[in-house]
Amino acid sequence: MNGGMESMEVVAQRLMDPNAPEFDVLTLDKMVATAYDPVSPHRSAANKALMKLQESSEMWTKADAILEKSQNPQCRFFGLQILDDAIKTR
């Protein structure tokens, strides 16, 4: 994530930018990898950012892109969790 220069919260906000031409799955892959990395100093911040993304009312609209384009199994699981939440709450 830009060598730790950008906070995870800023990255999460950029991921949810409605004006972005397409959802940046590669960046989400990196955020999820950081959240699952037990030695990353950014692990806690990545987990908080993922929770914020998951709580977003529009995140379910990105689940198809996550499942289709993600190279990270944990990220695909995150996409499935988003869909599961959307199904249960809509």
MOVENQUI-V566524 format. One record per backbone hydrogen bond with DSSP energy under -1.0 kcal/mol. NH is the residue of the N-H (numbers start at 1). CO is the residue of the C=O. If there is no record, write none. Layout:
BEGIN
nh=NH co=CO
nh=NH co=CO
END
This chain:
BEGIN
nh=4 co=1
nh=5 co=2
nh=11 co=7
nh=12 co=8
nh=13 co=9
nh=14 co=10
nh=15 co=11
nh=16 co=12
nh=17 co=14
nh=20 co=17
nh=25 co=23
nh=28 co=24
nh=29 co=25
nh=30 co=26
nh=31 co=27
nh=32 co=28
nh=33 co=29
nh=34 co=30
nh=35 co=31
nh=36 co=32
nh=40 co=37
nh=43 co=40
nh=46 co=42
nh=47 co=43
nh=48 co=44
nh=49 co=45
nh=50 co=46
nh=51 co=47
nh=52 co=48
nh=53 co=49
nh=54 co=50
nh=55 co=51
nh=56 co=53
nh=61 co=58
nh=62 co=59
nh=66 co=62
nh=67 co=63
nh=68 co=64
nh=69 co=65
nh=70 co=66
nh=76 co=72
nh=77 co=73
nh=78 co=74
nh=79 co=75
nh=80 co=76
nh=81 co=77
nh=82 co=78
nh=83 co=79
nh=84 co=80
nh=85 co=81
nh=86 co=82
nh=87 co=83
nh=88 co=84
nh=89 co=85
nh=90 co=86
END
